Amino acid sequence: MTLDEMKPGNECRIVKVNMGGVVGQRLLDMGFMPGTTISVIRNAPLMDPIDVKVKGYMLALRRSEAKGVEVTSL
């Protein structure tokens, strides 16, 4: 399952970041490490961006970025 498939109010754990290059490195720098717990706060009305809470701070991700984060539901 990927992060873009999670519904608001759900928590999940990162399994793997499947993105390379600058975007993948930026996600890792922002705390998207395997084993980290993420809370999905909300999806914007047009489903882009997705607001998540990771390591105590809020972050908005594009749907294309969220598709590159493999997660497991808690």
Secondary structure, 3 states (H helix, E strand, C coil): CEHHHCCCCCEEEEEEECCCHHHHHHHHHCCCCCCCEEEEEEECCCCCCEEEEECCEEEEECHHHHCCEEEEEC
